[in-house]
Amino acid sequence: MTVAVRYTCPYCSAVTSVERAPDLADRSVTKRKQPGWEYAEPGGDDLEDADGIAFVCGEDGVVTDLEGAETAGCGRPFYLNFVRFEQGVELEPEPPTYGGPRFDFNAGG
């Protein structure tokens, strides 16, 4: 069984969807890959073995704006990061996606 799950591009807010197993746990959507994590292609058969999905906005199927109207997307890569475990312990992404102060020196692009 699969479900359609929607993700928003962190650059342009275009929405893309992917069919995947419902038991995969999402952690975050980021502009950069997490160091050492392996990413699958959207719709690939290896999603359950990957640490996340690598998207290219507008190139991985139909994308829409937040209201549902079809749009082109910005063509930039972004990454869905799954919750990851190592020896039964949940791993934190680098940099952490929650808690404590965060600084984005690349704001706006």
DSSP file (Angstrom, degrees, kcal/mol; ACC not computed):
  #  RESIDUE AA STRUCTURE BP1 BP2  ACC     N-H-->O    O-->H-N    N-H-->O    O-->H-N    TCO  KAPPA ALPHA  PHI   PSI    X-CA   Y-CA   Z-CA
    1    1 A M              0   0    0      0, 0.0     2,-0.3     0, 0.0     0, 0.0   0.000 360.0 360.0 360.0 138.5    0.0    0.0    0.0
    2    2 A T        -     0   0    0     19,-0.2     2,-0.3    20,-0.1    19,-0.2  -0.881 360.0-154.2-126.4 161.9    1.2    3.5   -0.8
    3    3 A V  E     -A   20   0A   0     17,-2.8    17,-2.4    -2,-0.3     2,-0.6  -0.951  23.4-116.2-130.7 152.9    0.0    7.0    0.0
    4    4 A A  E     -A   19   0A   0     -2,-0.3     2,-0.4    15,-0.2    15,-0.2  -0.807  34.4-172.3 -88.7 124.9    0.5   10.3   -1.8
    5    5 A V  E     -A   18   0A   0     13,-2.6    13,-2.2    -2,-0.6     2,-0.4  -0.964  11.0-143.6-121.9 137.6    2.4   12.7    0.4
    6    6 A R  E     -A   17   0A   0     -2,-0.4     2,-0.4    11,-0.2    11,-0.3  -0.799  13.7-171.3-106.1 141.2    3.0   16.4   -0.5
    7    7 A Y  E     -A   16   0A   0      9,-3.2     9,-2.8    -2,-0.4     2,-0.5  -0.977  16.4-135.2-131.5 144.8    6.1   18.4    0.2
    8    8 A T  E     -A   15   0A   0     -2,-0.4     7,-0.2     7,-0.2     6,-0.1  -0.856  23.7-118.7-103.4 129.8    6.7   22.2   -0.2
    9    9 A C     >  -     0   0    0      5,-3.2     4,-1.8    -2,-0.5    22,-0.1  -0.463  16.5-142.9 -62.8 128.6    9.9   23.5   -1.9
   10   10 A P  T  4 S+     0   0    0      0, 0.0    -1,-0.1     0, 0.0    21,-0.1   0.592  95.9  48.7 -73.0  -7.7   11.8   25.6    0.7
   11   11 A Y  T  4 S+     0   0    0     65,-0.1    -2,-0.0     3,-0.1    20,-0.0   0.881 131.3   5.9 -93.7 -49.3   12.8   28.1   -2.0
   12   12 A C  T  4 S-     0   0    0      2,-0.1     3,-0.1    53,-0.0    61,-0.1   0.420  89.8-119.4-122.1  -0.7    9.6   28.9   -4.0
   13   13 A S     <  +     0   0    0     -4,-1.8     2,-0.1     1,-0.2    53,-0.1   0.634  57.5 153.4  67.7  16.5    6.8   27.2   -2.0
   14   14 A A        -     0   0    0     51,-0.1    -5,-3.2    -6,-0.1     2,-0.5  -0.493  39.9-131.1 -69.9 149.0    5.8   25.0   -5.0
   15   15 A V  E     +AB   8  64A   0     49,-3.5    49,-2.2    -7,-0.2     2,-0.3  -0.897  26.4 178.9-110.1 130.0    4.2   21.7   -3.9
   16   16 A T  E     -AB   7  63A   0     -9,-2.8    -9,-3.2    -2,-0.5     2,-0.3  -0.903  11.9-150.7-123.1 155.4    5.2   18.3   -5.2
   17   17 A S  E     -A    6   0A   0     45,-0.5     2,-0.3    -2,-0.3   -11,-0.2  -0.915   8.1-169.3-127.7 156.3    3.8   14.9   -4.2
   18   18 A V  E     -A    5   0A   0    -13,-2.2   -13,-2.6    -2,-0.3     2,-0.5  -0.997  23.1-126.5-142.7 142.3    5.3   11.4   -4.2
   19   19 A E  E     +A    4   0A   0     -2,-0.3     2,-0.3   -15,-0.2    24,-0.2  -0.789  48.7 145.4 -87.3 127.1    3.7    8.0   -3.7
   20   20 A R  E     -A    3   0A   0    -17,-2.4   -17,-2.8    -2,-0.5    -2,-0.0  -0.960  54.0 -70.3-154.7 170.1    5.4    6.1   -0.9
   21   21 A A    >   -     0   0    0     -2,-0.3     3,-1.2   -19,-0.2   -19,-0.2  -0.404  39.8-133.8 -64.5 139.8    4.9    3.7    1.9
   22   22 A P  T 3  S+     0   0    0      0, 0.0    -1,-0.1     0, 0.0   -20,-0.1   0.662  98.1  67.0 -72.6 -13.9    2.9    5.2    4.8
   23   23 A D  T 3  S+     0   0    0      2,-0.1     2,-0.4     0, 0.0    -2,-0.0   0.497  71.3 106.6 -88.7  -1.3    5.2    3.9    7.5
   24   24 A L    <   -     0   0    0     -3,-1.2     2,-0.6     1,-0.0    24,-0.0  -0.650  67.3-138.9 -75.6 129.2    8.2    6.0    6.5
   25   25 A A        -     0   0    0     -2,-0.4    58,-2.8    58,-0.2     2,-0.3  -0.803   9.9-143.8 -97.2 122.1    8.6    8.8    9.1
   26   26 A D  E     +D   82   0B   0     -2,-0.6    56,-0.2    56,-0.3     3,-0.1  -0.609  21.3 174.7 -82.2 140.0    9.5   12.3    7.8
   27   27 A R  E     -     0   0B   0     54,-3.3     2,-0.3     1,-0.4    55,-0.2   0.772  58.0 -31.7-105.6 -52.3   11.8   14.5    9.9
   28   28 A S  E     -D   81   0B   0     53,-1.5    53,-3.3     2,-0.0     2,-0.5  -0.983  41.0-123.0-162.1 164.6   12.4   17.6    7.8
   29   29 A V  E     +D   80   0B   0     -2,-0.3     2,-0.3    51,-0.2    51,-0.2  -0.995  40.6 178.8-116.5 125.8   12.7   19.2    4.3
   30   30 A T  E     -D   79   0B   0     49,-2.8    49,-2.9    -2,-0.5     4,-0.1  -0.841  40.6-130.6-128.9 162.6   16.0   21.0    3.9
   31   31 A K  S    S+     0   0    0     -2,-0.3     2,-0.3    47,-0.2    -1,-0.1   0.687  94.5  46.5 -81.2 -20.8   17.8   23.0    1.2
   32   32 A R  S    S-     0   0    0     47,-0.1    47,-0.1    46,-0.0    -2,-0.1  -0.884  89.8-103.7-124.6 153.5   21.0   20.9    1.7
   33   33 A K        -     0   0    0     -2,-0.3    -2,-0.1     1,-0.1    48,-0.0  -0.384  38.5-112.9 -66.2 149.6   21.8   17.2    2.0
   34   34 A Q    >   -     0   0    0      1,-0.1     3,-2.1    -2,-0.1    -1,-0.1  -0.741  44.8 -97.7 -81.1 133.8   22.5   15.8    5.4
   35   35 A P  T 3  S+     0   0    0      0, 0.0     3,-0.1     0, 0.0    59,-0.1  -0.286 104.7   5.5 -57.6 127.9   26.2   14.8    5.6
   36   36 A G  T 3  S+     0   0    0      1,-0.3     2,-0.3    -2,-0.0    -2,-0.0   0.438  97.7 129.2  81.7  -0.1   26.6   11.0    5.0
   37   37 A W    <   -     0   0    0     -3,-2.1     2,-0.5    14,-0.0    -1,-0.3  -0.663  53.0-135.7 -91.1 145.5   22.9   10.4    4.2
   38   38 A E        -     0   0    0     -2,-0.3    13,-3.1    11,-0.1    14,-0.7  -0.863  19.0-157.2-101.7 130.6   21.8    8.5    1.1
   39   39 A Y  E     -e   52   0B   0     -2,-0.5    14,-0.3    12,-0.2     2,-0.2  -0.883   1.3-149.3-113.8 139.5   18.9    9.9   -0.9
   40   40 A A  E     -e   53   0B   0     12,-2.6    14,-2.6    -2,-0.4     3,-0.1  -0.566  26.9-102.9 -96.3 163.7   16.6    8.1   -3.3
   41   41 A E    >   -     0   0    0     -2,-0.2     3,-2.1    12,-0.2     5,-0.1  -0.599  50.6 -89.2 -79.8 148.2   14.9    9.5   -6.4
   42   42 A P  T 3  S+     0   0    0      0, 0.0    -1,-0.1     0, 0.0     3,-0.1  -0.358 115.3  13.4 -57.2 134.6   11.2   10.3   -6.0
   43   43 A G  T 3  S+     0   0    0    -24,-0.2   -23,-0.0     1,-0.2   -25,-0.0   0.500  95.5 145.8  77.1   3.5    9.1    7.3   -6.9
   44   44 A G    X   -     0   0    0     -3,-2.1     3,-0.8     1,-0.1    -1,-0.2  -0.267  58.6-124.7 -71.1 160.2   12.1    5.0   -6.7
   45   45 A D  T 3  S+     0   0    0      1,-0.2     3,-0.3     2,-0.1    -1,-0.1   0.578 104.0  64.9 -79.0  -9.9   11.9    1.4   -5.5
   46   46 A D  T >>  +     0   0    0      1,-0.2     3,-1.0    -5,-0.1     4,-0.8   0.126  61.7 114.3-102.7  20.5   14.7    2.0   -2.9
   47   47 A L  G X4 S+     0   0    0     -3,-0.8     3,-0.8     1,-0.3    -1,-0.2   0.882  75.2  54.2 -59.6 -39.7   12.8    4.5   -0.7
   48   48 A E  G 34 S+     0   0    0     -3,-0.3    -1,-0.3     1,-0.2    -2,-0.1   0.726 110.6  46.5 -70.2 -19.8   12.7    2.2    2.3
   49   49 A D  G <4 S+     0   0    0     -3,-1.0    -1,-0.2    -4,-0.1    -2,-0.2   0.531 101.6  85.6 -94.7  -8.3   16.5    1.7    2.2
   50   50 A A  S << S-     0   0    0     -3,-0.8   -11,-0.2    -4,-0.8     3,-0.1  -0.412  75.2-133.7 -92.1 166.7   17.3    5.4    1.8
   51   51 A D  S    S-     0   0    0    -13,-3.1    31,-2.7     1,-0.2     2,-0.3   0.476  82.3 -35.7 -93.2  -6.5   17.7    8.1    4.4
   52   52 A G  E     -eF  39  81B   0    -14,-0.7   -12,-2.6    29,-0.3     2,-0.4  -0.978  68.3 -80.6 173.4-169.8   15.5   10.5    2.4
   53   53 A I  E     -eF  40  80B   0     27,-1.8    27,-2.8    -2,-0.3     2,-0.6  -0.979  26.1-144.2-125.4 134.1   14.4   11.7   -1.0
   54   54 A A  E     - F   0  79B   0    -14,-2.6     2,-0.3    -2,-0.4    25,-0.2  -0.883  24.5-172.4 -97.9 119.3   16.2   14.2   -3.3
   55   55 A F  E     - F   0  78B   0     23,-2.9    23,-1.9    -2,-0.6     2,-0.5  -0.763  21.4-154.3-106.7 154.0   13.8   16.4   -5.2
   56   56 A V  E >>  - F   0  77B   0     -2,-0.3     3,-2.4    21,-0.2     4,-0.8  -0.974  38.0-115.2-122.7 115.2   14.4   18.9   -8.0
   57   57 A C  T 34 S+     0   0    0     19,-2.6    18,-1.6    -2,-0.5     6,-0.1  -0.255  95.2   3.4 -57.7 119.5   11.6   21.4   -7.9
   58   58 A G  T 34 S+     0   0    0     16,-0.1    -1,-0.3    17,-0.1     3,-0.2   0.261 118.5  77.1  91.6 -11.1    9.5   21.2  -11.0
   59   59 A E  T <4 S+     0   0    0     -3,-2.4    -2,-0.2     1,-0.2     3,-0.1   0.482  79.3  67.5-108.0  -5.6   11.4   18.2  -12.6
   60   60 A D  S  < S-     0   0    0     -4,-0.8     2,-0.2     1,-0.3   -43,-0.2  -0.279 117.3 -63.2-111.0  46.6   10.0   15.4  -10.5
   61   61 A G  S    S-     0   0    0     -3,-0.2    -1,-0.3   -45,-0.1     2,-0.2  -0.568  91.5 -17.1 106.3-172.0    6.4   15.4  -11.7
   62   62 A V        -     0   0    0     -2,-0.2   -45,-0.5    -3,-0.1     2,-0.3  -0.468  60.5-166.8 -71.2 134.2    3.6   18.0  -11.6
   63   63 A V  E     -BC  16  71A   0      8,-0.6     8,-2.4    -2,-0.2     2,-0.3  -0.923   2.9-168.6-121.0 152.0    4.0   20.8   -9.1
   64   64 A T  E     -BC  15  70A   0    -49,-2.2   -49,-3.5    -2,-0.3     6,-0.2  -0.819  24.7-107.7-128.9 167.9    1.4   23.2   -7.9
   65   65 A D    >   -     0   0    0      4,-2.5     3,-1.6    -2,-0.3   -51,-0.1  -0.311  53.9 -86.0 -82.9-178.3    1.2   26.4   -5.9
   66   66 A L  T 3  S+     0   0    0      1,-0.3    -1,-0.1     2,-0.1   -52,-0.1   0.729 130.4  53.6 -65.4 -21.0   -0.3   26.3   -2.4
   67   67 A E  T 3  S-     0   0    0      2,-0.1    -1,-0.3     0, 0.0     0, 0.0   0.527 121.9-103.5 -90.3  -6.6   -3.8   26.8   -3.8
   68   68 A G  S <  S+     0   0    0     -3,-1.6     2,-0.3     1,-0.3    -2,-0.1   0.429  73.8 138.1 102.2  -0.2   -3.4   23.8   -6.2
   69   69 A A        -     0   0    0      1,-0.1    -4,-2.5    -5,-0.0    -1,-0.3  -0.628  62.2-104.1 -79.5 136.2   -2.9   25.6   -9.5
   70   70 A E  E     +C   64   0A   0     -2,-0.3    -6,-0.3    -6,-0.2     2,-0.3  -0.307  47.2 176.2 -61.5 139.7   -0.2   24.0  -11.7
   71   71 A T  E     -C   63   0A   0     -8,-2.4    -8,-0.6   -56,-0.1   -13,-0.0  -0.886  38.0-118.7-140.1 168.5    3.2   25.9  -11.7
   72   72 A A        -     0   0    0     -2,-0.3     3,-0.2     1,-0.1    -8,-0.1   0.794  45.1-139.2 -82.9 -29.0    6.6   25.4  -13.2
   73   73 A G        -     0   0    0      1,-0.1   -15,-0.1   -61,-0.1    -1,-0.1  -0.096  24.0 -91.3  82.1 167.8    8.7   25.2  -10.0
   74   74 A C        -     0   0    0      2,-0.1   -16,-0.1   -60,-0.0    -1,-0.1   0.546  43.9-124.7 -98.8  -8.4   12.1   26.8   -9.5
   75   75 A G        +     0   0    0    -18,-1.6   -17,-0.1     1,-0.3    -2,-0.1   0.548  65.1 132.7  79.2   6.9   14.4   23.9  -10.6
   76   76 A R        -     0   0    0    -20,-0.1   -19,-2.6     1,-0.1    -1,-0.3  -0.645  57.9-112.7 -92.8 149.7   16.4   23.9   -7.4
   77   77 A P  E     + F   0  56B   0      0, 0.0     2,-0.3     0, 0.0   -21,-0.2  -0.531  36.8 171.6 -78.7 145.7   17.2   20.8   -5.4
   78   78 A F  E     - F   0  55B   0    -23,-1.9   -23,-2.9    -2,-0.2     2,-0.4  -0.960  19.7-133.3-146.8 165.4   15.7   20.1   -2.0
   79   79 A Y  E     -DF  30  54B   0    -49,-2.9   -49,-2.8    -2,-0.3     2,-0.5  -0.961   5.2-151.2-132.7 131.6   15.8   17.1    0.3
   80   80 A L  E     -DF  29  53B   0    -27,-2.8   -27,-1.8    -2,-0.4     2,-0.5  -0.882  22.9-155.5 -93.7 127.3   13.3   15.2    2.4
   81   81 A N  E     -DF  28  52B   0    -53,-3.3   -54,-3.3    -2,-0.5   -53,-1.5  -0.920   3.0-149.1-109.0 125.3   15.0   13.6    5.4
   82   82 A F  E     -D   26   0B   0    -31,-2.7     2,-0.3    -2,-0.5   -56,-0.3  -0.464  34.0 -91.6 -82.1 160.4   13.5   10.6    7.1
   83   83 A V        -     0   0    0    -58,-2.8     2,-0.4    -2,-0.1   -58,-0.2  -0.596  52.3-157.2 -66.8 132.9   13.8    9.8   10.8
   84   84 A R  E     -G   91   0C   0      7,-0.5     7,-2.9    -2,-0.3     2,-0.4  -0.916  12.1-163.2-123.0 143.7   16.9    7.6   11.0
   85   85 A F  E     -G   90   0C   0     -2,-0.4     2,-0.4     5,-0.3     5,-0.2  -0.951   6.2-169.6-125.4 145.6   18.1    5.2   13.6
   86   86 A E  E >  S-G   89   0C   0      3,-2.5     3,-1.5    -2,-0.4    -2,-0.0  -0.962  82.1 -16.5-134.2 117.5   21.5    3.6   14.3
   87   87 A Q  T 3  S-     0   0    0     -2,-0.4     3,-0.1     1,-0.3    -1,-0.1   0.861 129.8 -52.9  54.4  40.0   21.6    0.7   16.8
   88   88 A G  T 3  S+     0   0    0      1,-0.2     2,-0.5     0, 0.0    -1,-0.3   0.453 115.2 114.7  81.1   1.6   18.1    1.7   18.0
   89   89 A V  E <   -G   86   0C   0     -3,-1.5    -3,-2.5     0, 0.0     2,-0.3  -0.909  69.6-121.0-109.1 129.7   19.0    5.3   18.7
   90   90 A E  E     -G   85   0C   0     -2,-0.5     2,-0.3    -5,-0.2    -5,-0.3  -0.500  29.1-136.5 -68.8 129.4   17.4    8.1   16.7
   91   91 A L  E     -G   84   0C   0     -7,-2.9    -7,-0.5    -2,-0.3    -1,-0.1  -0.655   8.5-132.4 -88.9 142.4   20.0   10.2   14.9
   92   92 A E        -     0   0    0     -2,-0.3     2,-0.1    -9,-0.1    -9,-0.0  -0.732  24.5-118.4 -88.5 139.7   19.9   13.9   14.8
   93   93 A P        -     0   0    0      0, 0.0     4,-0.1     0, 0.0    -1,-0.1  -0.372  38.4 -92.5 -70.7 159.1   20.4   15.6   11.4
   94   94 A E  S    S+     0   0    0      1,-0.2     3,-0.0     2,-0.1     0, 0.0  -0.976 117.5  25.5-114.6 118.9   23.3   18.0   11.0
   95   95 A P  S    S-     0   0    0      0, 0.0    -1,-0.2     0, 0.0     7,-0.0   0.664 110.7-111.2 -75.5 160.8   22.5   20.8   11.6
   96   96 A P        -     0   0    0      0, 0.0    -2,-0.1     0, 0.0     3,-0.0  -0.227  17.6-146.3 -55.5 145.8   19.6   20.0   13.9
   97   97 A T  S    S+     0   0    0     -4,-0.1     2,-0.3     1,-0.0    -3,-0.1   0.412  76.3  26.1 -97.0   1.7   16.3   21.0   12.4
   98   98 A Y  S    S+     0   0    0      1,-0.1    -1,-0.0     3,-0.1     0, 0.0  -0.979  91.8  41.2-155.1 163.5   14.7   22.0   15.7
   99   99 A G  S    S+     0   0    0     -2,-0.3    -1,-0.1     1,-0.1     0, 0.0   0.468  86.5  32.0  75.0 142.8   15.5   23.3   19.2
  100  100 A G  S    S-     0   0    0      2,-0.0     2,-0.1     0, 0.0    -1,-0.1   0.143 103.8 -38.5  68.8 173.5   18.1   26.0   20.1
  101  101 A P        -     0   0    0      0, 0.0     2,-0.4     0, 0.0    -3,-0.1  -0.417  56.4-164.9 -71.0 144.9   19.1   29.0   18.0
  102  102 A R        -     0   0    0     -2,-0.1     2,-0.4    -5,-0.0    -2,-0.0  -0.987   3.5-161.0-129.6 141.8   19.4   28.6   14.3
  103  103 A F        -     0   0    0     -2,-0.4     2,-0.7     3,-0.0     3,-0.1  -0.988   5.0-167.1-126.1 128.4   21.1   31.0   11.9
  104  104 A D    >   +     0   0    0     -2,-0.4     3,-1.1     1,-0.1    -2,-0.0  -0.862   9.9 174.5-116.0  94.9   20.5   31.0    8.2
  105  105 A F  T 3  S+     0   0    0     -2,-0.7    -1,-0.1     1,-0.3    -2,-0.0   0.543  79.1  58.5 -77.8  -6.1   23.2   33.1    6.6
  106  106 A N  T >  S+     0   0    0     -3,-0.1     3,-1.6     3,-0.1    -1,-0.3   0.043  74.9 153.1-108.0  24.2   21.9   32.2    3.1
  107  107 A A  T <   +     0   0    0     -3,-1.1    -2,-0.0     1,-0.3     0, 0.0  -0.242  62.9  26.2 -57.2 138.0   18.3   33.6    3.7
  108  108 A G  T 3         0   0    0      1,-0.2    -1,-0.3   -97,-0.0   -97,-0.0   0.535 360.0 360.0  86.4   6.7   16.7   34.7    0.5
  109  109 A G    <         0   0    0     -3,-1.6    -2,-0.2     0, 0.0    -1,-0.2   0.447 360.0 360.0 131.7 360.0   18.6   32.4   -1.8
